[in-house]
Amino acid sequence: MYMITDLLFVELETLIRIHHIVCIAGHTLVLKSWKTGFPLYFTGAAALELGSAGMNLYLVYNEDDTCAIIYAFVMTISNII
Protein backbone atom coordinates (compact mmCIF):
# COMPACT_ATOMS: atom_id res chain seq x y z
CA MET A 1 0.00 0.00 0.00
CA TYR A 2 2.83 2.40 0.78
CA MET A 3 4.18 2.00 -2.76
CA ILE A 4 0.89 3.18 -4.21
CA THR A 5 0.86 6.12 -1.78
CA ASP A 6 4.42 6.99 -2.81
CA LEU A 7 3.47 6.88 -6.48
CA LEU A 8 0.51 9.16 -5.96
CA PHE A 9 1.75 11.67 -3.39
CA VAL A 10 5.56 11.68 -3.26
CA GLU A 11 8.00 13.04 -5.81
CA LEU A 12 10.23 10.08 -6.63
CA GLU A 13 13.32 9.61 -8.75
CA THR A 14 12.67 7.73 -11.97
CA LEU A 15 14.41 4.50 -10.85
CA ILE A 16 12.46 4.40 -7.57
CA ARG A 17 9.22 5.00 -9.48
CA ILE A 18 10.06 2.12 -11.86
CA HIS A 19 10.99 -0.08 -8.88
CA HIS A 20 7.63 0.60 -7.22
CA ILE A 21 5.70 -0.14 -10.43
CA VAL A 22 7.56 -3.44 -10.98
CA CYS A 23 7.01 -4.45 -7.33
CA ILE A 24 3.28 -3.72 -7.53
CA ALA A 25 3.05 -5.72 -10.76
CA GLY A 26 4.97 -8.62 -9.17
CA HIS A 27 2.81 -8.63 -6.05
CA THR A 28 -0.34 -8.59 -8.16
CA LEU A 29 0.91 -11.39 -10.42
CA VAL A 30 1.75 -13.62 -7.46
CA LEU A 31 -1.57 -12.95 -5.72
CA LYS A 32 -3.55 -13.71 -8.88
CA SER A 33 -1.68 -16.63 -10.39
CA TRP A 34 0.62 -18.34 -7.86
CA LYS A 35 -1.37 -18.67 -4.66
CA THR A 36 0.35 -21.87 -3.54
CA GLY A 37 3.75 -20.21 -3.88
CA PHE A 38 2.78 -17.06 -2.01
CA PRO A 39 4.39 -18.08 1.33
CA LEU A 40 7.74 -18.59 -0.41
CA TYR A 41 7.39 -15.33 -2.33
CA PHE A 42 6.42 -13.42 0.79
CA THR A 43 9.39 -14.81 2.74
CA GLY A 44 11.78 -13.67 0.01
CA ALA A 45 10.22 -10.21 -0.21
CA ALA A 46 10.38 -9.78 3.58
CA ALA A 47 14.05 -10.82 3.64
CA LEU A 48 14.89 -8.27 0.96
CA GLU A 49 13.03 -5.57 2.87
CA LEU A 50 15.15 -6.31 5.95
CA GLY A 51 18.20 -5.46 3.84
CA SER A 52 16.54 -2.22 2.80
CA ALA A 53 15.86 -1.40 6.44
CA GLY A 54 19.55 -1.84 7.22
CA MET A 55 20.45 0.47 4.35
CA ASN A 56 17.98 3.12 5.53
CA LEU A 57 19.38 2.96 9.06
CA TYR A 58 22.88 3.49 7.68
CA LEU A 59 21.77 6.40 5.46
CA VAL A 60 20.24 8.18 8.45
CA TYR A 61 23.12 7.47 10.85
CA ASN A 62 26.04 7.16 8.42
CA GLU A 63 28.61 8.55 10.86
CA ASP A 64 27.98 5.75 13.34
CA ASP A 65 30.30 2.77 12.80
CA THR A 66 27.83 0.46 14.52
CA CYS A 67 25.19 1.29 11.90
CA ALA A 68 27.68 0.54 9.13
CA ILE A 69 28.34 -2.89 10.65
CA ILE A 70 24.61 -3.57 11.09
CA TYR A 71 24.00 -2.49 7.49
CA ALA A 72 26.69 -4.80 6.11
CA PHE A 73 25.48 -7.74 8.20
CA VAL A 74 21.75 -7.33 7.54
CA MET A 75 22.21 -6.69 3.80
CA THR A 76 24.43 -9.75 3.47
CA ILE A 77 21.99 -11.98 5.35
CA SER A 78 19.00 -10.69 3.39
CA ASN A 79 20.76 -11.48 0.11
CA ILE A 80 21.70 -14.98 1.26
CA ILE A 81 18.12 -15.78 2.30
C-alpha positions as CSV (number, residue, x, y, z in Angstrom):
1,M,0.0,0.0,0.0
2,Y,2.8,2.4,0.8
3,M,4.2,2.0,-2.8
4,I,0.9,3.2,-4.2
5,T,0.9,6.1,-1.8
6,D,4.4,7.0,-2.8
7,L,3.5,6.9,-6.5
8,L,0.5,9.2,-6.0
9,F,1.7,11.7,-3.4
10,V,5.6,11.7,-3.3
11,E,8.0,13.0,-5.8
12,L,10.2,10.1,-6.6
13,E,13.3,9.6,-8.8
14,T,12.7,7.7,-12.0
15,L,14.4,4.5,-10.9
16,I,12.5,4.4,-7.6
17,R,9.2,5.0,-9.5
18,I,10.1,2.1,-11.9
19,H,11.0,-0.1,-8.9
20,H,7.6,0.6,-7.2
21,I,5.7,-0.1,-10.4
22,V,7.6,-3.4,-11.0
23,C,7.0,-4.4,-7.3
24,I,3.3,-3.7,-7.5
25,A,3.0,-5.7,-10.8
26,G,5.0,-8.6,-9.2
27,H,2.8,-8.6,-6.0
28,T,-0.3,-8.6,-8.2
29,L,0.9,-11.4,-10.4
30,V,1.7,-13.6,-7.5
31,L,-1.6,-13.0,-5.7
32,K,-3.6,-13.7,-8.9
33,S,-1.7,-16.6,-10.4
34,W,0.6,-18.3,-7.9
35,K,-1.4,-18.7,-4.7
36,T,0.4,-21.9,-3.5
37,G,3.8,-20.2,-3.9
38,F,2.8,-17.1,-2.0
39,P,4.4,-18.1,1.3
40,L,7.7,-18.6,-0.4
41,Y,7.4,-15.3,-2.3
42,F,6.4,-13.4,0.8
43,T,9.4,-14.8,2.7
44,G,11.8,-13.7,0.0
45,A,10.2,-10.2,-0.2
46,A,10.4,-9.8,3.6
47,A,14.0,-10.8,3.6
48,L,14.9,-8.3,1.0
49,E,13.0,-5.6,2.9
50,L,15.2,-6.3,5.9
51,G,18.2,-5.5,3.8
52,S,16.5,-2.2,2.8
53,A,15.9,-1.4,6.4
54,G,19.6,-1.8,7.2
55,M,20.4,0.5,4.4
56,N,18.0,3.1,5.5
57,L,19.4,3.0,9.1
58,Y,22.9,3.5,7.7
59,L,21.8,6.4,5.5
60,V,20.2,8.2,8.5
61,Y,23.1,7.5,10.8
62,N,26.0,7.2,8.4
63,E,28.6,8.5,10.9
64,D,28.0,5.7,13.3
65,D,30.3,2.8,12.8
66,T,27.8,0.5,14.5
67,C,25.2,1.3,11.9
68,A,27.7,0.5,9.1
69,I,28.3,-2.9,10.6
70,I,24.6,-3.6,11.1
71,Y,24.0,-2.5,7.5
72,A,26.7,-4.8,6.1
73,F,25.5,-7.7,8.2
74,V,21.7,-7.3,7.5
75,M,22.2,-6.7,3.8
76,T,24.4,-9.8,3.5
77,I,22.0,-12.0,5.3
78,S,19.0,-10.7,3.4
79,N,20.8,-11.5,0.1
80,I,21.7,-15.0,1.3
81,I,18.1,-15.8,2.3
